[in-house]
Amino acid sequence: MATVAPTTAVASVAARIERLPQSRWHTKVRTVIGAVTFFEAFDQLLTASTLPVLTKQWHLTAGQGTEIITSSSIGMLLGAVAAGWAGDRIGRVRTVALGVAITAVASFAVAAAPGFALFFLFRTIQGFGIGGVVPVAATYINEIAKSERRGRFVLMYELIFPAGLAAATLVASWVVPTFGWRALFVIGGVPAILIAYLQRRIPESPRWLLARGRAEEAERVLAGIEAEIATEIAASGGEELPEPVLTHVREESRGSLRDLFAGRYLKRTAVVSALWFVAYYVNYGTASWLPSVYTSHFHLKLQTALDYTLLSNLTGLVGCLVVALLVDRIGRRPALVLGMGGAALALLVLAASGVHSGGQVAVLASVATLFVYATNVTLYLYTPELYPTRTRAMGSAFGGVWNRLGIIIGPIVVGAVLSGGGDLATVFAQLGCVAVVGTVVALFATETRGRTLEELNS
């Protein structure tokens, strides 16, 4: 078992990370991890774009359609659980690389699936990889960022995720009608080429290394980062790195799952878990069924349905950009409250209006997506801030478990309402009410703006 890092060493690493200015090194790391995250997001939403075609090709029932939509989510739930343990035990970078490998190989297997059963199996395995990558990658990016403008730094990275979702819909709108659904999953296997580069060029988190008692390795990694940034500063004629300013931090415990429910962490875990569940229940309860709703309820052409779905993902990307620019100014709690509140309002207005046309759904669902995406991306920033280094990946992954439960249950409930003869107004009304609950929960969120990870957990 790893030894606990001395308090002075923890403070020193934190102080040295805090003194590093934004640099090309940060951009390089954010870009590489971002490329991985982009394809994980791309792979996550492929089923929604292919479901209308699969339903006709394999004569799927409504229940089988629901199972296909939730297959990757089941895998992501299991992957999040495994990644929480792995990220805190074997390292952030190694866990991300392993998840990418699983995602890529499984994507090729999905492309070759001859029918419903194997598609479900391979898509579940692919989801396992996606679920392992996303929370641990967010944890890593948080750990290399300084407290000043950490929100903007992390969320500009997180923009890659909704960009991947939008790209999946954009590519699907061309690839599926032209080359068929299998080609879409072949494209989803591209991340395989990123694995070797990721492990060669991205150093492990110094905070994690120190927390695992690997002080010499943490020193070597951090010294290498400092040297690269110092060289960049010298080449541009800038001043030398300032001396690190140490602050008092408490020595961390060894870390276990039960620590997420001890003392002040109980409230943090309860609030953030509820927010993860609600935000993704609303997001995927809406997004997973939209293409099928457009084609089956409004009898729109597949191309039109995919274009409308793309509109929603593009507005979601706008919401993420807006919150990335504002989150360090307004704080995490207001961003979460406004995000859930805006989504609730748009969905309830849609329900009250009677849901008369596909265009009407496209516009108001896109407004709801703008707000709920802003909430989702804020949670990827917010959750790792709430926990100490030894349980940070576990805490992020535990939030990811509730995320996946929302992703699974939201589409199931919507599917049950639709297959049970319920109308679309009922669907959007219940989604809006769930978003109202999320708005209330967000009022109890702990504010983390402008404080180091050590200050928040000392």
N, C-alpha and C positions, 0 to 999 in steps of 0.2 A: 504493500500500500504506500502511496506517495506521502511524503512528509509535508507538513504545513509550512508554507513559506513565511519567513520572518516578516514582521510588520514593516520594518524599515525597508526591506527589499520590495515589498508590495508598493509602498509609498514612492520608492525611487523609480520603479517602472512606470507607475502612473504619471509621475512628474515629468519623466523624460518623453513620454508620449504627448503630454500636454504642451511641451515646448516646441514640438515639431510644427512648422508652418505647412499649410496646404501646398502640395508639391506634385511633380510628375510621378513620383513613386506612388502617392495616394491614388492618382488618376489611373496608373497602370493596374494597381491591385483592384480598384473598383471596376475597371473595364473587364478584366479577366473573370472575376467573380460574377460580374454583371452578365457577361456572355453566357456563362453557365446558367444563371438564373433566367435569362431570356428564353433559353430553350426548354427549361423546366416549365415555365409558364406556357410556352407554345404547346408543349405536349399535354398540359393539364386540361385544356379546353377543346381538344380535337373531337371528342365524342359528340358534343353538342352540334358541331357542324356536319358530322357524318350520319347522325341518327336518322334524318329523313330518308337518306339513301338506303341505309341498312334496314330500316323498317320495311321498305318495299322489296329489297333484294332477298331478305331472309324471312319475310312475312311475320315480323315480330308482333307480339301482343303488346298491349299497354304496359303490362307487368314486366315483360322482357325489356321494353324500352327503358323503364325505370331502373332495372338491374344494370343495364349497360351504362346508363348515365352515372350510377353510383359505384360502378366497379372500381374505377381509379380512386375514388374517395375512400373506399374501404382499405385499399392498399396504402393510401396516404396516411390514414389514421395509424395503421400498424407501423409504417415507416417513421412517422413522427415519434412514436414511442421508442422505437429502436434507436433513432438518431439522437434522442435526448440522452440516452445512456452512452452511446458511442462518442458523441461530441464532447462529453465531459471526461471520457476515459481514454480514447485513442487520438483525440485532437480534432480541431475544427476542419483543417484542410483535408486530412485523410478521410474524414466522414463525408465531406462534400464530394470528393473524387469517387468514393465508393458508390454514393447515391447516383452520380452522373452515369457511371458505368452500367448500373442496373437499369436506369431509365432508357439509355440508348439501346441496349441489347433487347429489352422488352419491346421497344417501339418497332424494331424490325420483325419481332415475333408476331406482334399484333397485325402488321401489314400482311403477313402470310396466313393469318387465321382463316380456316375454311368455313367456319360457322359460328353460331352464337356462343357455344360452350367454351371453345378455345379463345375466342375474342375476349370473353369475360375474364378468363384465367390470366391471359397475358396482360390485359389492361390493368388488372389488379396488381400484378407484379410491377408493371410500369409505375403505377401509383405509389407503390412502396418506395421506389427510388426517388420520385418527386417529393414525397413526404419527408424523406430524410435530408434532402438538399436544402430546401428553402429556409426552415427555421435556423439551421446551423450556419448557413451562409450569412443570414442577417445578424446572427450573434457575432460572427467574425468581423463583419464590417463595423459593428458598434465598438468592438474592442480595439480597433486601430484608429478610431476617431477621437479627437480632442473634444472636451465638453463645449467649448465655444463653437456655436453653429454646428453642433453634432447632428441636430435634426435635419438641417439642410443637406449635410454631407451624406447621411444615411439615406434620406429619402430621394436624393438625386440618383443614388444607386437603385433604390427600390422602384424608381420609375421604369426600370428595365422590365419588371414583372408585368405590369399592365400593358407595356409595349409588346411583350411577348404574347399576351392574350389577344391584343388587337391584331398582331401579325398573324396569329393562328386563324383568325376569322377572315382577314384579308386574303391570305394565301388560299384558304379553303374555298373562298368565293370564286377563285379561278381554277384551282387544281381539281377540286371534286367534280365540277361539271365537265372538265376537259380531260383529265387523266384518271379519274376515279378516286374513291376514298383511300385505297391502299397506298397510293403515292404520297398522301398526306402523312402517313405514319413512317414512310421511308425517310421523308424530310425530317421527321421528329427524331431520327436516330443520329443526326449530325453531331450532337454533343460528344460522341465517342472520340472524336479527334481532339477534343479539348483536354482530355484527362491527363495525358503526359505533360502537356504544357503547364497545366494547373499545378501539378505536384513539383515541377522543376522550378517554376518562377515565383510562386507565391509562398512566402515564409509562414511558418506557424505563428499563431498569436502569442506574443511574449507574455501577455497576461495569463494565458492558459498554461504555458510552459512553467511559469513561476508557481502557479497554483498547484501544479502537479509535482513540485519539488525539484524541477529541472532548472535550477538557477543558472548554471553555467551555459546551458543551451539558450535560455532566455536572454542572457547577457550577450551572447554571440549574435543572435538574431537581431536584437535591438541595436547593437553596435553597427551591424551591417546596414540597417535601415537608416540610422543616423548618418553614417558615412556617405551613403548614396544621396541623401537629401543635402548634406553639407557640401558635397561636390557640386550639386545643382545650384546651390546658393552662391558658391564661389564663382561659378561660371557666369552667373548673371550679375556679378558685382555687388551682391548683397552682403549684409553683415553676418557674422558667425552666429551659430545657434546660441540662444541665451542659456544661462545656467538654469538647471531644473530647480523648481521651488517645491520643496517637500511639504506636504500637509499630513496631519495625523490621521491614520486610518487604523481601524481595529483589525487584529489578526482574524482571518477567516476560519470558520469551522471546516471540517473535512468535506461536508456536503453529502446530502442524500435526498431522496424524494420527499421524506417527511419534513425536511427543512422548508419546503415550499408552503407548508401549512403551519409553521411555527411563528409565534410573535407577530410582528407587523406584516410578515409575508403572507399570513392567512388572508387578510383583507386584500392585499395586492393580487394574490392568486385568484380569489373569488371574483373580483371585479374584472380582471383581464380575461379570465376564462369565459365569463358571461358575455363580454364584448366580442370575443372571438367567435363564439357560437352564434350570437345574434347577427353579427355582420355578415358571416358567410352563409347562414341560413337564408337571409334576405338576398344576398348576392346570387347564390346558385339556385335558390328557389325560383328566381327570376330568369337568370341567364340560361340555365340548362334546358328549359322548355321553350324559350322564345322562338327558335327556328321552327320547331314543330307546331307551335301555336300559330305562327304566321301561315304555314302551309295547310294545316288541317282545319283551323277555325275560320281563317279569312281567305283561304284558297288562293294564296299568293304563290307565284312561281318560286322555285327554289332559289334562283339568283336574287330575287327581290328579298326573300327571307334572310339570306346571308348578308345582303347589303344593309338591311335594317339592323341585323345583329352587329355588324361592323360599326354602325353608327353609335350603338351603345358602348362598345369597347373604346371607341375614340373619345367619347365624352368622359368615360372613366379615366382615360389617360390625362385629359385636361384637369380633372379633379385632383389627380395625384400631383400634377405639376403645381397647381395652385397651393396645395397644402405643403408641398416641399419648400416653396418660397416663403410661406407664412408661419410654419410651425415653430421656428425659433423666436418669432416675434409674439405670437399669441399664446403659445404654450400647447402642451399635449392635451390637457383636459378640454379646453375650449374647442380644439380641432375635432376631438372625438364627439363632443356634444353636438356641434354643428353638423358633422358628417352624418350621424345617425338621425338627427332631427330633420335635415334636408331630405334624406331618403324616405323617412316616414311621411312627410308632407306630400312628396311627389306621388307616392304609391296610394295614399288615401284619396288624393284628388283624382287619380286615375280610376280608382274603384267607384268613387261617388259619381263620376261622369258617365258611367254605364258601359265603358269599353266598347265603342261602336265600330272601330276600324283599326286595321293594322297600322296605319300611319299614326293614329292617336296613341296606340300602344308604344310605337317606336319612339315618339317624342318624349312622353312622360317616363317611360322606362329608362330612356337615356339620361334624363335629368336625375332619376333615382340612382342610376349607375354612377353618375358623376360624384354624388355624395358618398355612396357606399364604398366606392373605390378609394376615395380620400380617407375614409375610416380604416379600411383594410391596410393601406400602406402605412398609416400612422401606427397601427398596432405592431407592424414589423419593426418599427423604430422603438416603440414604447416598451414592449415586453422585455427585451434583453436589458433595458435600463433598470428594471425592477429587482434584479437578482445579482448576488455576488458571483465572482468568476467560477467558483467550483460548482455552482448549480445553474449557471446562466444558460447553457445549452439545454439542460433539462427543463428549466422554467420556460424557455422559449418553445421547446417541443411539447410541453404539457399544454401550453396555449394552443399549439398546433393540433393537439388531440381534439380540443373543443372546436377548433376551426373545421376539422374533418367531419366531426359529428354534425356540425351545421351544414356542411356541404352534402352529407348523406341524407339527413332528415329533411332539409328544405325541399329538394326535388321529389322525395318520396311523398311528402304531404301534398305538394302541388299535383303530383301525378294521381294521388288518391282522390283529390277533389275533382280533377278533370274526368277521371275514369268513373267516378261515382255520379256523374251527371251535374256537378257543380258548374256554375258559370265563371267567366273570367273575373267579373267584379268581386266575387267571393275570394278568388285566389289572391288578387291584389290587396283586398281589404285585410286579409289575415297577415300578409307580408308586411303591410303598413303598421299593423298593430304590434307585431314583433319588433319592428324598428322603433316604435315608441318606447317599448320596454328597454331597448338598448340605449335610447337617449337618457332615460332616467338613471340607468346604471352608470353611464359615463360621468354623471355629476359627482360620483364618489371616487373617481380616479385620482391617484396620487400624482401631483405635478412633479416633473423631473427636469424641466428646462434649465439649462445653464449649469448643471452640477456634474462633476465627474462620476464615473461609475462607482468609484471607491467611496466618495462622499455619500452617495445615495444608499450605500449598503454597509456603512460603518456604524 
